[in-house]
Each structure stands twice: as structure tokens, then as C-alpha cells.
Amino acid sequence: MPAVTEDGPAAARAGARNRRAVVASLMLCMGLAALDSTIVSTAVPQIVGDLGGFSVFSWLFSGYLLAVTVTLPVYGKLSDTFGRKPVLIAGCVLFLLGSLLCALAWNMAALIAFRVVQGLGGGALQGTVQTLAADLYPLKQRPKIQAKLSTVWATSAITGPAIGGLLASYADWRWIFLINLPLGVVALWLLVRHLHEPERAAPARRPRVDWAGALTVFACGGVLLTALVQGGVAWPWLSAPSTALFGTGLALIGVLVLVERRAAEPIIPGWVWRRRTIAAVNLALGALGLLMVAPTVFLPTYAQSVLGLTPVAAGFVLSVWTLSWPVSAALSQHVYRRIGFRSTAMLGIGTATLILFAFPFLPYPGAAWQPAVLMLLLGGALGLFQLPLLIGVQSTVDWAERGTTTASVLFCRQTGQTVGAALFGAVANGVLASRLGGAGDLDSVTASLESGAPAEHVRRAVAEAVHAVYFGAACAAALAFLVLLFMAPRRFPVLTNPGD
């Protein structure tokens, strides 16, 4: 929390100004991380046309995602050891360096490598911003800052593709990365000038960084996530590359367990999974990442091929849930103060389960307002689910454990999204293959949209495939409900003085 050395009303005003400036920097950092996960998508044709490398362009997204995901636990532990400010500043600098290098890329291989550098910084931005948000505000005020961050994320998700398309069409695709620089410099200036973390008691011994554990986490996560991202896409699931990657990943898990057991200050401490509350929240939000794949990945294809909408209209059908999610999250405090974090989250995910189960019962072909209404309701339900769990679990630990706890939650959610993309992609392609006699998969159907309206039998096949995916997402939501019901304590053990 920003430190104030003055006394009286002037000190209060200075402290308030400092905190507002820090919040502005956190929102800028969150906006940078959120924007770069979506802004590149609409500029792919221009990038490929300039640099080539069509066969590997998917790694522009996969490389960034992998780097963000596997570094989250590392940055969480580092922020608990050395403080939030140096970690966030280092992550911001690394992210901006990656952005500058991306703008200077001379071929697709270089651009992919520099996107990984961006992701290495993006992991620090995502995890440390969420941790600092909890540091800045006491429990009663945390929904305000979290609602602001949710709004930033939602706005970036909506505007990212549009900004990317405009820059690629009317300027140059390199500006997609260059616009990060002025925003990032402002965020850095605000952090350096206004973020003053309170001094804490010096540890009894010098902190030791578990670099062996960090490297093992990076290697293990990178191998397994690569297997999930590329399996069924670059090579068949039962092929030699998939088998080799999964086998290597499992072996590295064993190495990681051994390294972390021997480490004095492990990157992934055992208490993250031994404490019921944290373990339950990790699993529940992992299931959230899993189910989010259904609307974000498959709904646009459904809207275009089944409902016959344009890409812009299909994007609107998807974007409505980003309107209700932040509003619901901001209002969730009035619910969990009455019935508790666990019950509020169960109410949200239980409602989401019913909404996801309702999707396969939509009429065929139906009207655009029908899935839009379901998405609006789904965003409201998930706002009641996610934010109480995040605020609740952060409130069960003190300052020295909050970074690690927050990072573990975000890591599980990101991993759930990766697993969901692989799992539901396989489900959708399997349904399409059975309905089309093995003559197509989701990628070929998506490509056919550019050449005109798909045939009736293709539209029905896509509808059935997406219905199957939504059914799977409903099962993931039901799993999250059961995890909270049987694993999470009725009342989260909130600390009365959590080291703020």
C-alpha cells in the first residue's frame, strides 16, 4: 500500500492520490496484458502476407499463452519474496521490450520468439496486478478494484480485435505492438513514482530463490501445454510427437516434485494444495477456464455458420457476456457478505450450469437474440462465481503468501483454458467427422465461411458439434459446483489482520 509520511488531512489526501495513481497504473498494466491476447487475431492475414510462415502462425497465440501460463507461479513466489513493485516493474519492462522486438520482427520465427518474450512479461503483469489489488484495499473495498480490473479486461476483449483490424488495414500491423510502448511507459512512471510498499520486518535469513524449481516449472509446463495446444492440430493425438511430449511432461512432473520437496523456498509450495480452501478454489477456477472455451472459441463459428451472421454481428453475440460479468462481479459483495464466499460462488456456478445445459435446446436454426440472452445471463452468473472465490482465497492468507496464492489460482484457470481448447476441439471435430462422414473438421468449416453460406447439412453438423461442446462445458460447471460443495469449507477462514 502506498506509504504516507505526512500527518493530518494533507497526508490523507496524498495517500488517496497515490492510491488512485497506482490503481491507474494497474489498470493500464491489465489492459496491456488483456489487449495483447486478442489484438493480433484480426491482423493475421496482413502479418502472414508480410512475413510468410502461414503453417506456424498459430504459435503467435500459443507461444504467448504458454509463456504467460508457465511463469505465473514463478512471479507469484518472487513477489512474495522481494515485493510486488520490483516484480511488476521488471515484468512491464520485459513486456515492452517484447513489444518493441515484435514490431521489428523480420520473419515469422522472430515474431513468434518475441511474442514469447512478451508473454514472459505478461505473466508478471497478470499475477502481480491481481495481488497488488488485494494489497491496496481492505476486504470490504476489494470488490471495487476487482470490478475495475474486470471492466478493463472485458473492454480489451471487445476492442482488441477491432483495434488490430483497423491498424493492420489503415496503418501497419507493426503498430499493434508499438502502441503498447506509450501506454507501458505511463504505467511504469506511475508505478515508480507512486507505489511505495510498506517496509516489512527483515527475514531471519536471506531469501533464497528456487531457480531449479523455476526452470523445472517452466520446462514441465511448456512441454505439457505444447502437447495440449498442438495435439490434434499439428499432429495426431496418438502420434509419436504427442506421445513423446506427454511422456516427457510426466517425467518432468516427477522431477518437479523431487526438486520442490528439497527446496528451502519452493516455487510451488505444498501448502497450496494441502489447504482445503486454496485447493478447492484452484480446482473450481480450473473448471472455469475449461468451460470458458465453449463460448469464446466455438460460439463465433456457431453464430456465423448456423445463424448466418456476419463476423461483426457474431462478435456482438459473444461480447454481451463481457457486459454483465463486471456488473455482476461488482454487485457480488452484497451477496457474499450475507451468505458467504462459498455459497455465493455455488449460486453463480449452479446458475451457469443450467444456462450451459440450456444451450443445446435452442431451436434450429434460431435467432441471434437467443444465444445472446444466454450469454448475457452466463456473464452474470460467472461474475457471481469468480470474484467471490478470488477475493475470498486472497483473504485467507497474509501478505507473504498472497502472491503465491493468487498466482496458483490464475495458473489453474489458464491451464483449464488450454486443456479445454484441446478437449473440446477434439469433441467438436469428432462430432463433425461423424456427421459429415469424415469429410471435415472445425477448421475446414470455418474456412468455408469465407467462400459463402455453408450447405444445410454442414450447418446442422456445426450446430450439433457446438451443442456437444456446450454440454461438456455444463459438465465442467457442474464439476466446479461439486468441488465447492464437498471440498471448500462452509466459511472461508478469513484472516482478521491479513498483513495489509
C-alpha positions in Angstrom: 0.0 0.0 0.0 1.4 3.5 -0.8 3.2 4.8 2.3 2.5 8.3 3.5 4.9 10.1 5.8 2.8 13.3 6.4 0.3 13.8 9.1 -3.3 15.0 9.2 -5.7 15.8 6.3 -2.8 16.5 3.9 -1.4 13.1 4.5 -4.8 11.5 3.8 -5.2 13.4 0.5 -1.6 12.5 -0.5 -2.3 8.8 0.3 -5.6 8.9 -1.7 -3.8 10.5 -4.7 -1.0 7.9 -4.5 -3.5 5.1 -4.4 -5.5 6.4 -7.4 -2.3 6.7 -9.4 -1.3 3.2 -8.5 -4.8 1.9 -9.5 -4.5 3.7 -12.8 -1.1 2.0 -13.4 -2.6 -1.4 -12.5 -5.5 -0.8 -15.0 -3.0 0.1 -17.7 -0.9 -3.0 -17.0 -4.0 -5.2 -17.0 -5.2 -3.5 -20.2 -1.8 -4.2 -21.9 -1.9 -7.9 -20.9 -5.6 -8.3 -21.9 -5.3 -6.4 -25.2 -2.3 -8.5 -26.4 -4.2 -11.7 -26.0 -6.8 -10.6 -28.6 -5.4 -7.7 -30.7 -3.3 -9.9 -33.0 -6.1 -12.2 -34.2 -7.6 -9.9 -36.9 -4.2 -8.9 -38.2 -3.0 -12.4 -39.1 -3.6 -12.1 -42.9 -1.5 -8.9 -43.1 1.2 -10.4 -40.9 1.4 -13.6 -42.9 1.3 -11.7 -46.1 4.3 -9.6 -45.0 6.4 -12.3 -43.2 5.1 -15.6 -44.5 5.0 -18.6 -42.2 1.3 -19.5 -42.6 1.9 -23.0 -41.4 3.1 -21.8 -37.9 1.2 -18.6 -37.4 -0.9 -20.2 -34.6 2.2 -20.0 -32.4 1.7 -16.2 -32.3 -1.1 -17.1 -29.8 0.2 -20.4 -28.4 3.7 -19.0 -27.7 2.3 -16.0 -25.8 -0.2 -18.2 -23.9 2.4 -20.7 -22.9 4.9 -18.1 -21.6 2.2 -16.3 -19.6 0.9 -19.6 -18.0 4.1 -21.2 -17.0 5.6 -18.0 -15.5 2.6 -17.2 -13.2 3.8 -19.5 -10.3 7.4 -18.1 -10.6 6.3 -14.5 -10.5 3.9 -15.2 -7.6 6.7 -16.6 -5.4 9.1 -13.8 -6.4 6.5 -11.1 -5.5 6.1 -12.8 -2.0 9.9 -12.9 -1.6 11.0 -9.5 -3.0 7.8 -7.4 -3.1 5.3 -6.6 -5.7 6.9 -3.4 -7.1 10.2 -4.8 -8.4 8.4 -7.8 -10.0 5.7 -5.7 -11.7 8.3 -3.2 -12.9 10.5 -6.0 -14.3 7.5 -7.7 -16.0 6.4 -4.4 -17.5 9.9 -3.7 -18.9 10.1 -7.2 -20.3 6.7 -6.9 -21.9 7.6 -3.6 -23.5 10.9 -5.0 -24.7 9.0 -7.9 -26.3 6.5 -5.5 -27.9 9.3 -3.4 -29.4 11.1 -6.5 -30.7 7.8 -7.8 -32.2 7.4 -4.5 -34.1 11.0 -5.1 -35.5 10.5 -8.7 -36.4 11.9 -9.7 -39.8 10.3 -13.1 -40.2 7.6 -15.3 -38.6 10.1 -17.2 -36.5 11.5 -14.0 -35.0 7.9 -12.7 -34.3 7.0 -15.9 -32.5 10.1 -15.8 -30.4 9.4 -12.1 -29.5 5.8 -13.0 -28.6 7.2 -15.4 -26.1 9.3 -12.6 -24.7 6.1 -10.6 -24.4 4.4 -13.5 -22.6 7.3 -13.7 -20.1 6.4 -10.2 -19.1 2.7 -10.7 -19.4 2.8 -13.4 -16.7 4.2 -10.8 -14.3 1.5 -8.3 -15.3 -1.4 -10.6 -14.8 -0.5 -12.2 -11.5 1.1 -9.2 -9.8 -1.7 -6.8 -10.7 -4.2 -9.1 -9.1 -2.1 -9.5 -6.0 -1.4 -5.7 -5.6 -5.1 -5.1 -6.0 -5.7 -7.1 -2.8 -2.8 -5.4 -1.1 -4.1 -1.9 -1.8 -7.6 -2.4 -0.3 -9.1 -4.0 2.8 -11.5 -6.8 2.3 -14.6 -4.6 2.2 -13.3 -2.4 -0.6 -11.7 -5.1 -2.8 -14.7 -5.6 -5.0 -14.3 -2.0 -6.3 -10.8 -2.5 -7.6 -11.6 -6.0 -8.9 -14.6 -4.7 -10.7 -12.5 -2.0 -12.4 -10.0 -4.6 -13.5 -12.8 -6.9 -14.8 -14.1 -3.9 -16.8 -10.7 -3.3 -18.3 -10.4 -6.9 -19.2 -13.8 -7.0 -20.8 -13.3 -3.8 -22.7 -10.0 -5.1 -24.0 -11.6 -8.3 -25.1 -14.2 -6.4 -27.1 -12.0 -3.7 -28.6 -8.8 -5.7 -29.2 -9.8 -7.4 -32.4 -11.3 -4.2 -33.8 -8.2 -2.1 -33.0 -6.0 -4.8 -34.5 -8.0 -4.9 -37.7 -8.0 -1.1 -38.0 -4.3 -0.8 -37.5 -3.5 -3.6 -39.9 -5.8 -2.2 -42.6 -5.1 1.5 -42.4 -1.6 1.7 -40.9 0.7 -1.2 -40.5 0.4 -4.4 -38.4 3.6 -3.4 -36.5 1.6 -0.6 -34.8 -0.3 -3.3 -33.0 2.8 -3.8 -30.9 4.1 -0.2 -30.9 1.0 1.2 -29.3 2.0 -0.7 -26.1 5.1 1.5 -25.7 3.5 4.8 -24.7 0.9 3.1 -22.5 3.5 1.0 -20.8 5.8 4.0 -20.2 2.9 5.8 -18.5 2.2 2.7 -16.3 5.9 2.4 -15.4 6.1 6.1 -14.5 3.1 5.9 -12.2 4.4 2.7 -10.6 7.9 4.1 -9.9 6.6 7.5 -8.6 3.5 6.5 -6.6 3.8 2.8 -5.5 5.6 2.7 -2.1 5.2 -0.6 -0.4 5.4 -0.5 3.4 8.6 -1.7 5.0 8.3 -5.1 6.5 10.3 -6.9 9.0 13.6 -8.3 7.6 13.5 -12.1 7.3 15.6 -14.1 9.7 17.8 -15.2 6.8 18.5 -14.0 3.3 15.7 -15.1 0.9 16.8 -17.9 -1.4 15.3 -18.2 -4.9 14.4 -21.6 -6.1 15.8 -21.2 -9.6 15.9 -25.0 -10.1 12.2 -25.2 -9.3 11.5 -22.2 -11.6 13.3 -23.8 -14.5 11.6 -27.1 -13.9 8.1 -25.5 -13.7 8.9 -23.6 -17.0 10.1 -26.8 -18.7 7.3 -29.0 -17.4 4.5 -26.5 -18.1 5.9 -25.7 -21.5 6.1 -29.3 -22.6 2.7 -30.3 -21.4 0.9 -27.2 -22.7 2.7 -27.6 -26.1 1.4 -31.1 -26.2 -2.2 -29.9 -25.5 -2.0 -26.9 -27.8 -0.6 -28.8 -30.8 -2.1 -32.2 -30.3 -4.8 -32.9 -32.9 -3.6 -29.8 -34.8 0.0 -30.1 -35.9 0.0 -33.9 -35.4 -2.5 -36.6 -34.4 -3.1 -37.3 -30.7 -1.7 -40.8 -30.9 1.3 -39.9 -32.9 5.0 -40.1 -31.9 5.3 -36.3 -31.1 2.3 -36.4 -28.8 3.5 -39.5 -27.0 7.0 -38.1 -26.6 5.7 -34.7 -25.3 3.3 -36.2 -22.8 5.8 -38.8 -21.7 8.4 -36.0 -21.2 5.9 -33.9 -19.4 5.0 -36.7 -16.9 8.7 -37.3 -16.3 9.2 -33.6 -15.6 6.3 -33.7 -13.1 8.2 -36.3 -11.1 11.4 -34.2 -11.3 9.5 -31.1 -10.2 8.1 -32.9 -7.1 11.6 -34.0 -6.1 13.1 -30.5 -6.7 10.3 -28.7 -4.8 10.5 -31.1 -1.8 14.2 -30.4 -1.4 13.9 -26.6 -2.0 14.1 -24.3 1.0 11.7 -21.8 -0.6 9.8 -23.8 -3.3 8.2 -22.0 -6.2 5.1 -24.2 -5.8 4.9 -24.8 -2.0 3.0 -27.9 -0.8 0.6 -25.8 1.3 -1.1 -24.5 -1.9 -2.7 -27.9 -2.2 -2.8 -29.0 1.4 -5.1 -26.2 2.4 -8.7 -27.1 1.6 -9.8 -23.5 0.7 -6.9 -22.9 -1.8 -7.1 -26.3 -3.3 -10.9 -26.1 -3.8 -10.6 -22.6 -5.4 -7.8 -23.8 -7.7 -9.8 -26.7 -8.9 -13.0 -24.7 -9.3 -11.4 -21.9 -11.3 -9.6 -24.5 -13.4 -13.0 -25.8 -14.3 -14.0 -22.2 -15.1 -11.1 -22.0 -17.6 -12.3 -25.2 -19.1 -15.9 -24.1 -19.6 -15.0 -20.6 -20.9 -13.6 -22.3 -24.1 -17.2 -23.1 -25.3 -18.4 -19.5 -25.8 -15.1 -17.8 -26.6 -13.8 -20.4 -29.2 -17.0 -22.0 -30.6 -19.8 -19.5 -30.3 -18.5 -17.2 -33.1 -18.3 -20.2 -35.6 -21.9 -21.2 -34.5 -23.2 -17.6 -35.0 -21.7 -17.4 -38.5 -22.4 -20.9 -39.9 -25.7 -21.7 -38.2 -27.3 -18.3 -37.6 -25.8 -16.8 -40.8 -24.4 -13.7 -39.0 -21.5 -11.6 -40.2 -18.3 -11.7 -38.2 -19.1 -8.3 -36.6 -22.6 -9.5 -35.5 -21.1 -12.8 -34.3 -18.7 -10.9 -32.2 -21.5 -8.9 -30.6 -23.3 -12.1 -29.6 -20.2 -13.2 -27.8 -19.4 -9.8 -26.3 -22.6 -9.4 -24.4 -21.3 -11.6 -21.6 -18.4 -9.1 -21.0 -21.1 -6.5 -20.2 -22.9 -8.5 -17.5 -19.8 -10.1 -16.0 -18.2 -7.0 -14.5 -21.6 -5.7 -13.3 -22.4 -8.9 -11.5 -18.9 -9.1 -10.1 -19.2 -5.6 -8.6 -22.5 -6.4 -7.0 -21.4 -9.8 -5.7 -20.1 -8.2 -2.5 -23.7 -7.6 -1.4 -24.4 -11.3 -1.7 -21.3 -12.8 -0.2 -21.4 -10.5 2.8 -24.8 -12.1 3.6 -24.3 -15.8 2.7 -20.5 -16.2 2.4 -18.0 -16.7 -0.4 -18.7 -20.4 -0.9 -22.4 -20.1 -1.1 -22.2 -17.1 -3.5 -19.8 -18.9 -5.8 -22.1 -22.0 -5.7 -25.1 -19.9 -6.6 -23.2 -18.4 -9.6 -21.8 -21.7 -10.9 -25.0 -23.6 -10.3 -26.8 -21.0 -12.4 -24.1 -21.2 -15.1 -24.6 -24.9 -15.2 -28.3 -24.6 -16.0 -27.6 -21.9 -18.7 -24.9 -24.0 -20.4 -27.2 -27.0 -20.3 -29.9 -24.9 -21.9 -27.8 -24.0 -25.0 -28.2 -27.4 -26.8 -32.0 -26.9 -26.5 -32.0 -23.7 -28.6 -34.2 -24.1 -31.7 -32.5 -24.7 -35.0 -31.5 -22.5 -36.7 -32.9 -20.0 -34.2 -32.4 -16.2 -33.9 -29.4 -14.3 -32.8 -31.1 -12.9 -29.7 -31.5 -16.4 -28.2 -27.7 -17.2 -27.7 -27.1 -13.5 -26.9 -29.6 -13.7 -24.0 -27.9 -16.9 -22.7 -24.5 -15.2 -22.9 -25.8 -12.2 -21.0 -27.1 -14.5 -18.3 -23.9 -16.6 -18.3 -21.7 -13.5 -17.8 -23.9 -12.5 -14.8 -23.6 -16.0 -13.3 -19.8 -16.2 -13.7 -19.3 -12.8 -12.2 -21.0 -14.2 -9.0 -18.7 -17.2 -9.2 -15.2 -16.0 -10.0 -14.8 -12.8 -8.0 -16.0 -14.1 -4.6 -13.6 -17.0 -4.9 -10.7 -14.8 -5.8 -11.3 -12.2 -3.1 -12.1 -15.0 -0.6 -9.0 -17.0 -1.2 -6.8 -13.9 -1.1 -8.3 -13.0 2.3 -7.3 -16.3 3.8 -3.6 -15.7 3.6 -1.3 -12.9 4.7 0.9 -10.6 2.6 3.8 -13.1 2.4 1.6 -15.8 0.8 -0.8 -13.8 -1.2 1.3 -13.6 -4.4 1.8 -17.4 -4.5 -1.9 -18.0 -3.8 -3.1 -15.6 -6.4 -0.7 -17.0 -9.0 -1.8 -20.6 -8.3 -5.4 -19.6 -8.9 -4.6 -17.8 -12.2 -2.3 -20.7 -13.3 -5.1 -23.2 -12.8 -7.6 -21.1 -14.7 -5.1 -20.6 -17.6 -4.3 -24.3 -17.6 -8.0 -25.1 -17.7 -8.4 -23.0 -20.8 -5.6 -24.8 -22.5 -7.0 -28.2 -21.6 -10.5 -27.1 -22.6 -9.3 -25.9 -26.1 -7.7 -29.3 -26.7 -10.5 -31.4 -25.2 -13.5 -29.5 -26.8 -11.6 -29.2 -30.1 -11.4 -33.0 -30.2 -15.1 -33.3 -29.3 -16.2 -30.8 -32.0 -14.1 -32.4 -34.6 -15.3 -35.9 -33.7 -19.0 -34.8 -34.0 -18.3 -33.1 -37.3 -16.4 -36.1 -38.7 -19.3 -38.4 -37.7 -22.0 -36.1 -39.2 -20.0 -35.3 -42.4 -18.7 -38.8 -43.0 -15.1 -37.9 -42.1 -15.1 -35.1 -44.7 -14.5 -32.1 -42.4 -13.4 -30.6 -39.1 -13.9 -27.3 -37.4 -11.1 -25.6 -39.2 -12.3 -26.6 -42.7 -15.8 -25.5 -41.8 -14.6 -22.1 -40.5 -12.6 -21.7 -43.7 -15.6 -22.5 -45.9 -17.5 -19.5 -44.4 -15.3 -17.2 -46.4 -16.5 -18.7 -49.7 -20.2 -18.3 -49.0 -23.0 -19.8 -46.9 -22.4 -23.4 -45.9 -24.7 -26.2 -47.1 -27.6 -27.2 -44.9 -26.0 -30.5 -43.8 -22.9 -28.6 -42.7 -24.9 -26.1 -40.7 -26.6 -28.9 -38.9 -23.3 -30.7 -38.2 -21.8 -27.5 -36.8 -24.9 -27.0 -34.6 -24.6 -30.5 -33.2 -20.8 -30.1 -32.6 -21.3 -26.9 -30.7 -24.2 -28.3 -28.7 -21.9 -31.2 -27.7 -19.2 -28.7 -26.6 -21.7 -26.7 -24.5 -22.9 -29.9 -22.9 -19.2 -30.6 -22.0 -18.9 -27.1 -20.6 -22.0 -27.6 -18.5 -20.4 -30.8 -17.1 -17.3 -28.7 -16.2 -19.5 -26.2 -14.4 -21.2 -29.0 -12.5 -17.8 -30.3 -11.5 -16.9 -26.9 -10.1 -20.1 -26.9 -8.1 -19.3 -30.3 -6.7 -15.8 -29.3 -5.8 -17.1 -26.3 -3.8 -19.8 -28.4 -2.2 -17.5 -31.2 -1.0 -14.0 -29.6 -0.7 -14.4 -26.0 0.2 -15.2 -25.1 3.8 -18.6 -23.6 4.5 -16.9 -20.4 5.8 -13.6 -19.3 4.3 -11.0 -18.9 7.2 -10.6 -15.1 6.5 -7.7 -13.6 8.5 -8.8 -10.7 10.7 -5.4 -8.9 10.1 -4.1 -10.3 6.8 -0.9 -8.3 6.7 -2.3 -5.4 4.7 
